[in-house]
Amino acid sequence: RGERALKRKDVQAALAAFEEAVALNPREPEYYCYLAWASYQSETQPEKSRAQVAQKLLKKALTLNPYLERAVIISSIVEGETGDAASARRRLLKVLEMNPHSRLAEAALRKVGS
């Protein structure tokens, strides 16, 4: 439900769906990734606050699975958009080194690089 809501640009519905998913299964790191992205996309708080919330959720996801590509990519996007584009690019290049076929990392690198 949350992914469909994000595609429809209904961030509030996505937030609710991902919050429910995390509550029902707190050991699933992917749910934290999606909740982080929805939290960052929500415009209910200033960007800096949203970025902090997203990074905290992504840290939790990476604690559960340190090799979770999606968490690293989202973290890099947030980092790049909030001021540290060089560090974000380095992290994305490492992801691409490990997985040269990652379309998500390629797209994030284009986003951070712009």
C-alpha positions, -999 to +999 in steps of 0.1 A: +000+000+000+028+024+009+046+020-024+014+026-044+007+057-023+042+070-031+037+064-068+004+084-065+024+112-046+002+106-016+029+109+010+006+110+040-010+077+030+025+062+024+037+074+058+007+057+075+012+024+056+049+023+063+045+032+100+020+003+102+044-020+084+073-011+108+050-016+138+038-050+126+073-062+116+101-042+133+128-066+121+122-059+084+148-033+073+131-026+039+101-011+058+124+014+076+139+024+042+105+031+027+094+049+059+125+070+058+119+080+022+082+089+029+093+108+060+118+128+040+093+135+012+067+147+036+066+185+039+051+187+073+085+197+089+115+217+077+139+198+054+166+195+081+142+179+106+129+155+079+165+146+069+173+138+106+143+116+109+151+098+077+187+093+086+177+078+120+153+054+103+180+044+078+205+038+105+180+014+121+176-004+087+214-007+083+217-020+118+193-048+108+211-054+075+244-036+070+244-046+033+211-031+024+216-012-008+184+007-007+192+022+027+227+034+016+212+049-016+184+068+002+208+080+029+231+093+001+202+111-016+192+128+017+228+136+024+233+151-010+202+172-009+210+186+025+245+198+017+271+170+014+270+160-022+306+150-024+302+124+004+269+112-011+286+107-045+314+087-029+290+064-012+269+059-043+301+051-063+309+024-037+274+009-042+280+009-079+314-007-074+297-036-055+267-038-078+275-022-112+240-030-125+221-011-098+197+012-116+186+027-084+222+037-075+227+051-110+196+072-108+206+084-073+240+094-086+224+114-114+201+131-088+230+139-064+252+150-092+228+176-105 
